[in-house]
Every structure is written in structure tokens, then in C-alpha cells.
Amino acid sequence: MYRFLLSARWAGVLLVALVLIPTMVRLGFWQYHRHEARVARNDLVARNLGSPAVAFDGLSSPGWSVPGDQVWRTVTAQGRYDTAHEVVIRGRTEPGGSTIGYFVVTPLVLADGKGSVLVNRGWVESGSDAASLPAVPAPPAGEVTVTGRLRADETYASLGVKNRGGLPERMYKVINSAEQAKSAGTEVLGGYLELASSQPAAGNPPEPLAEPGHSDIGPHMAYAVQWWLFAALVPVGVVVLARREAGQRAAERAAAPAAAGEPVAAAG
């Protein structure tokens, strides 16, 4: 009754099913691992944002690379803003929006003389054209104490952008302490501080950057379950198709004598 399963057509159907099942299982585990990574990232962000503030220069030094488990940690720094070496970072999106503008990065010369800390003070609108520097609100004058989130240096590779050069003076594509140290000819501590608060506060600061979200786990777990369900349904679908074709073939065989004018034997 099921000898048709040995046909070339059904061999192809079974081969496709055998390929689909492990592929869907692997896709499910890929989404599951993405879910785990998202949960771990949320836990890290929540833990570091809630950590007691530590001095930036107590963690960092020139050339230091921020470890992954230290990103978003609450840090403080005390000193004076060096507006002569202030820069803007192009191609950045408005917090909570879609307008493209600039981040304002101002070095803070530390009061203890250990160098400078790059401070991302927030977002500003673009200038009149791509070659013009935007209008940037001035930072507080005199000595300030800033608190914010520790961030790792950006690189062209990590952001997927190319360093083509040719940008106007004081305009960059990445926030990178080594690049700024070379440009300014000063010592700059590795990483940078994403500003959350300042004492004293600026009168008209750039638009501040919000804390990163850390509650949304995303759809990856649901996608994983879907892929595994699809994998389980493949053999079910093959069985249903095989039974349907077997039923159709049986009905065709039963109808063949009647179509030829021959009597059909009664059951029993």
C-alpha cells in the first residue's frame, strides 16, 4: 500500500524533510543562544548601573581597554573642561528619535593631574551642512564633578564605518581615546564617560543620553520555540501526505473496475 514511498518523487520529499528537521532545530538553538545573550546583557547593564560610583581614574589609565564586564559601570571624575580640544562625533541619532546629528565630546582635565577623560556630554543638531560644525552649548566653567556611565572606546571596525579622512577640523566618526590623545597631544585615559549628571550643571546642555534599556528580553525565545515546533511538524506533515496519497491510490484502485464496467465485489 505504501510502496509509492520508494518512488523518486517521495525520495526527494523524504530527503527534504531530513534536511529541514536538523536545520530548524539548529535555528531554534541559535535564537535560544541569542535570548541567553540578551538576558546576560540586561543583567550586566542593570548590575553596573546600580553599582556604587567609582573614580574614573581609579579604573582607567592611558591606553586602557574597558573590559566587557565593566561597561555601563557608574563612574565619576573631577576637573575642568578643555573646550580647546572639544570635538563632535558625526552620524549620531537623537536620543529616542531618528534625527541624525552629533555627539559632543569634551575632554575633562582631571584635578589630580592624571590626564584627561573624554566626556560625551550629549547630542546636538547638525549644522547648516555636512562640512560645518554644529552649534555646541558651552560646558560649565571652572571645576566640575561629573557622574556617568563607563563606555569602551569605539573603533571604526566595531561600528562598521570607514576612516576615509577629509572631515572638518574637530569632527570625527568615533569616540576613541587614543585618537583624541594623538590629536590633542595630551594623555587621555582609556574609554570615555557618558554624562548623566554634573555639579554644577550646565545652563543649556546638549540633549542628554538616556540610560540603556535592560528590561526587554526581545522575541528570541519565542522564535526558538517556533523553529522547534516547525521541526516537530515536518514528520507529522510527511505522515499526513503519505496517508492522503495512500488513500487516494486506494480509491483509484477501487474505482477502476467500475469505470471498466466490471462488477465490484461486495465487502464480506
C-alpha positions as CSV (number, residue, x, y, z in Angstrom):
1,M,0.0,0.0,0.0
2,Y,2.9,2.4,0.7
3,R,5.2,1.1,-2.0
4,F,4.9,4.5,-3.6
5,L,7.3,5.8,-0.9
6,L,10.1,4.1,-2.9
7,S,9.5,6.4,-5.9
8,A,11.9,9.1,-6.9
9,R,9.4,11.8,-6.0
10,W,8.9,10.6,-2.5
11,A,12.6,10.0,-2.0
12,G,13.0,13.7,-2.8
13,V,10.3,14.6,-0.3
14,L,11.9,12.5,2.5
15,L,15.3,13.9,1.7
16,V,14.0,17.5,2.0
17,A,12.3,16.6,5.3
18,L,15.6,15.1,6.7
19,V,17.4,18.3,5.8
20,L,14.7,20.6,7.2
21,I,14.5,18.9,10.7
22,P,18.1,19.4,11.8
23,T,18.2,22.8,10.1
24,M,15.2,24.1,12.1
25,V,16.5,22.6,15.3
26,R,19.8,24.5,14.8
27,L,17.9,27.7,14.0
28,G,16.0,27.2,17.2
29,F,19.1,26.9,19.3
30,W,20.6,29.9,17.5
31,Q,17.7,32.0,18.6
32,Y,17.9,30.5,22.1
33,H,21.5,31.5,22.5
34,R,20.6,35.0,21.3
35,H,18.0,35.0,24.1
36,E,20.6,34.0,26.6
37,A,23.0,36.7,25.4
38,R,20.2,39.3,25.7
39,V,19.3,38.2,29.2
40,A,23.0,38.2,30.3
41,R,23.5,41.7,28.7
42,N,20.4,43.0,30.6
43,D,21.7,41.6,33.9
44,L,25.1,43.2,33.3
45,V,23.6,46.6,32.5
46,A,21.3,46.6,35.5
47,R,24.1,45.4,37.8
48,N,26.6,48.0,36.6
49,L,24.1,50.9,36.5
50,G,23.2,50.1,40.1
51,S,26.8,49.8,41.3
52,P,28.3,52.4,43.6
53,A,30.1,55.2,41.7
54,V,33.9,54.8,41.5
55,A,36.5,57.3,40.3
56,F,37.2,57.0,36.5
57,D,40.9,57.3,37.0
58,G,40.8,54.6,39.7
59,L,39.9,52.2,36.9
60,S,41.4,53.6,33.8
61,S,44.8,54.8,32.5
62,P,46.1,55.9,29.1
63,G,45.8,53.0,26.6
64,W,43.4,51.0,28.9
65,S,40.7,48.9,27.2
66,V,37.5,48.7,29.1
67,P,36.6,45.1,29.9
68,G,33.2,43.9,28.8
69,D,32.0,43.3,32.4
70,Q,32.9,47.0,33.3
71,V,30.9,48.7,30.6
72,W,28.0,50.8,31.9
73,R,29.5,51.0,35.4
74,T,28.8,54.2,37.3
75,V,31.9,56.4,37.3
76,T,32.8,59.9,38.4
77,A,35.5,62.4,37.5
78,Q,36.5,65.9,38.8
79,G,38.3,68.6,36.9
80,R,38.0,71.3,34.3
81,Y,36.6,71.0,30.8
82,D,39.1,71.6,28.0
83,T,37.0,73.3,25.3
84,A,40.0,73.9,23.1
85,H,40.1,70.2,22.3
86,E,36.3,69.7,22.2
87,V,35.1,67.6,19.2
88,V,31.9,66.4,17.7
89,I,31.1,62.8,16.5
90,R,29.0,62.8,13.4
91,G,26.2,60.5,12.3
92,R,24.6,60.0,15.7
93,T,20.9,59.6,16.3
94,E,18.9,61.9,18.6
95,P,18.0,60.1,21.8
96,G,14.6,58.5,21.4
97,G,14.2,59.7,17.9
98,S,15.5,59.3,14.3
99,T,17.1,62.7,13.6
100,I,20.8,62.5,12.7
101,G,23.2,64.9,14.5
102,Y,26.3,64.9,16.6
103,F,27.6,63.8,19.9
104,V,29.6,66.4,21.8
105,V,32.8,65.1,23.4
106,T,34.7,67.4,25.7
107,P,37.9,66.3,27.5
108,L,37.8,66.9,31.2
109,V,41.3,67.6,32.6
110,L,41.5,65.8,35.9
111,A,42.1,67.7,39.1
112,D,44.7,65.1,40.2
113,G,46.8,65.6,37.1
114,K,46.4,62.0,35.9
115,G,45.4,63.2,32.4
116,S,42.0,63.8,30.7
117,V,38.8,61.9,30.5
118,L,36.6,62.1,27.4
119,V,33.1,63.1,28.4
120,N,30.2,62.6,26.0
121,R,28.0,65.5,27.0
122,G,25.1,64.6,24.8
123,W,23.5,65.2,21.3
124,V,23.1,68.3,19.2
125,E,21.5,69.0,15.9
126,S,23.5,69.1,12.7
127,G,25.0,72.3,11.3
128,S,23.9,74.0,8.1
129,D,25.7,71.5,6.0
130,A,27.9,68.4,6.4
131,A,31.1,70.5,6.4
132,S,30.0,72.9,9.1
133,L,30.4,72.4,12.8
134,P,27.1,72.4,14.7
135,A,26.3,75.0,17.4
136,V,27.5,73.5,20.7
137,P,26.4,74.7,24.2
138,A,29.3,75.6,26.4
139,P,30.1,73.3,29.4
140,P,30.2,74.7,32.9
141,A,33.3,76.9,33.6
142,G,35.6,76.1,36.4
143,E,35.9,72.9,38.3
144,V,33.1,70.4,37.9
145,T,32.3,66.9,39.2
146,V,30.7,64.7,36.6
147,T,28.9,61.3,37.0
148,G,28.1,59.0,34.2
149,R,28.4,55.6,32.6
150,L,31.7,54.0,31.6
151,R,31.9,53.2,28.0
152,A,34.5,51.4,25.9
153,D,36.4,53.2,23.1
154,E,34.7,53.0,19.8
155,T,36.6,51.8,16.7
156,Y,35.9,52.1,13.1
157,A,35.8,48.3,12.8
158,S,33.3,47.9,15.7
159,L,30.9,50.5,14.2
160,G,31.4,49.2,10.7
161,V,32.5,52.6,9.3
162,K,35.5,53.6,7.3
163,N,38.1,56.2,8.2
164,R,38.1,58.0,4.9
165,G,39.6,61.2,6.4
166,G,38.8,64.6,4.9
167,L,36.5,65.6,7.8
168,P,36.5,69.2,9.0
169,E,38.7,70.0,12.0
170,R,37.3,68.8,15.3
171,M,34.9,66.4,13.6
172,Y,35.2,62.6,14.0
173,K,33.3,59.4,13.4
174,V,34.2,57.5,16.5
175,I,34.8,58.3,20.2
176,N,38.3,56.9,20.7
177,S,40.7,58.0,23.5
178,A,43.8,57.0,21.6
179,E,42.7,59.0,18.5
180,Q,42.0,62.1,20.7
181,A,45.2,61.8,22.6
182,K,47.2,61.8,19.4
183,S,45.2,64.7,18.0
184,A,45.4,66.9,21.2
185,G,49.0,65.8,22.1
186,T,47.9,65.0,25.7
187,E,47.4,62.0,27.9
188,V,43.8,60.7,27.7
189,L,42.5,57.8,29.9
190,G,41.1,54.8,28.0
191,G,37.4,54.6,27.5
192,Y,35.0,57.5,28.0
193,L,32.3,58.8,30.3
194,E,28.7,59.1,29.1
195,L,27.4,62.0,31.1
196,A,24.4,61.5,33.4
197,S,24.8,64.5,35.8
198,S,27.1,67.4,36.6
199,Q,27.8,69.6,39.5
200,P,27.5,72.4,38.8
201,A,25.1,71.7,35.9
202,A,25.3,73.5,32.6
203,G,22.7,76.1,31.9
204,N,21.8,74.9,28.4
205,P,23.5,71.5,27.9
206,P,23.3,69.2,24.8
207,E,20.4,66.8,24.8
208,P,21.4,64.1,27.4
209,L,21.7,60.5,26.5
210,A,19.3,58.1,28.3
211,E,20.3,55.0,30.2
212,P,20.4,51.9,28.1
213,G,17.2,49.7,28.4
214,H,17.7,46.5,30.3
215,S,14.2,45.0,30.7
216,D,13.2,43.9,27.2
217,I,14.4,40.4,26.5
218,G,13.3,40.6,22.9
219,P,11.5,37.9,20.8
220,H,14.3,35.4,20.5
221,M,12.8,32.8,22.9
222,A,9.5,32.9,21.0
223,Y,11.4,32.4,17.7
224,A,13.3,29.5,19.2
225,V,10.1,27.7,20.2
226,Q,8.6,28.4,16.8
227,W,11.6,26.8,15.0
228,W,11.4,23.7,17.2
229,L,7.7,23.4,16.6
230,F,8.3,23.6,12.9
231,A,10.9,20.9,13.2
232,A,8.4,18.7,15.0
233,L,5.7,19.3,12.4
234,V,7.8,18.2,9.5
235,P,7.5,14.5,10.2
236,V,3.8,15.0,11.0
237,G,3.3,16.6,7.6
238,V,5.2,13.8,5.8
239,V,2.9,11.2,7.5
240,V,-0.2,13.2,6.6
241,L,0.8,13.5,3.0
242,A,1.7,9.8,2.8
243,R,-1.6,8.7,4.3
244,R,-3.5,11.1,2.0
245,E,-1.7,9.7,-1.1
246,A,-2.3,6.1,0.0
247,G,-6.0,6.8,0.5
248,Q,-6.2,8.4,-3.0
249,R,-4.4,5.5,-4.6
250,A,-6.8,3.0,-2.8
251,A,-9.8,5.0,-4.0
252,E,-8.5,4.9,-7.6
253,R,-7.9,1.2,-7.5
254,A,-11.4,0.6,-6.1
255,A,-12.9,2.9,-8.8
256,A,-11.0,1.3,-11.7
257,P,-13.3,-1.9,-12.1
258,A,-16.4,0.2,-12.0
259,A,-15.1,2.5,-14.7
260,A,-14.3,-0.5,-16.9
261,G,-17.9,-1.9,-16.5
262,E,-16.9,-4.8,-14.2
263,P,-18.9,-5.6,-11.1
264,V,-17.3,-4.6,-7.8
265,A,-17.2,-7.4,-5.3
266,A,-19.2,-6.6,-2.2
267,A,-17.3,-6.4,1.1
268,G,-17.6,-9.6,3.2
